[in-house]
Amino acid sequence: MRRQVVWGIWSLLALAVGAQATEPAPDPLLPVSSSDAGGSRDIRGVLHAREQAMLSSELAGRILEMPFAEGQSFKKGDVLVRFDCSAYQAQLNAAQAGVRAASEELSHNRQLAALNSVGRYEVALAEAKQAEAQAQAQVYQVQVRRCGVQAPYDGQVVQRKAQPFESVASGSPLLEIVDNRSLEIRLLVPSRWLSKLKPGTQFSFTPDETGQSLQVEIKRLGARIDEASQTLLLIANVPPTAGLVAGMSGTAQFAEAP
């Protein structure tokens, strides 16, 4: 009787293992939400801004003004950060005075040379001094121009990395900015789709935050395949649509699985 019970248990276990072995293994390359119903394929993607930057300080100094806070919009050329540049301005004024002095000396030596009172050496030396003074003045002009950080394009402030009246070192991050008018979709697709996905191919993308389906087309493909996941970067254009911001995620649906 005991042998019959043991044999029955082993038979049930063998049937269970055999059933599990015949079930197809899930595709590890695709997201869990993928669906092959009707020949379609869903892939998760993210909206990415083509124009975004972390603005840093080009000089060491104290911040006087940061007129735009998080979320506020600005125009190209607006001053986003203004530094206290009194020291740099004073250095520029001194350098410009040196340029005027060198120019006067050069003019005087040229007049003397015309009267044969000085030689060519004195004139050449005065010319060199004037060139040196002009170069020094140009250096301080560049530093003074760096006292104001201007917006490179229309956009919005994402985050302040510093605050007014703080002293920062050269290279310190100041503002993170983004232009939400120029967005693109980035998603990872299986590398085996490479032969059938071309620039211009259209598909739909639905952001989770809006629920509104967008018709988009492939702009370009990534330059390499990720060896670990065997996926390829796909980038698509986004038509101008109100309410879209960088960082939104959503689902891309291809009419037919490549």
Secondary structure as UniProt FT lines:
FT   HELIX           2..22
FT   TURN            28..29
FT   TURN            32..33
FT   HELIX           37..39
FT   STRAND          41..56
FT   STRAND          61..65
FT   TURN            70..71
FT   STRAND          73..74
FT   TURN            76..77
FT   STRAND          79..83
FT   HELIX           86..114
FT   TURN            115..116
FT   HELIX           120..145
FT   TURN            146..147
FT   STRAND          148..150
FT   STRAND          155..160
FT   TURN            164..165
FT   STRAND          167..168
FT   TURN            170..171
FT   STRAND          173..190
FT   HELIX           191..196
FT   TURN            199..200
FT   STRAND          202..207
FT   TURN            208..210
FT   STRAND          214..225
FT   TURN            227..229
FT   STRAND          231..237
FT   TURN            242..243
FT   TURN            246..247
FT   STRAND          249..254
//
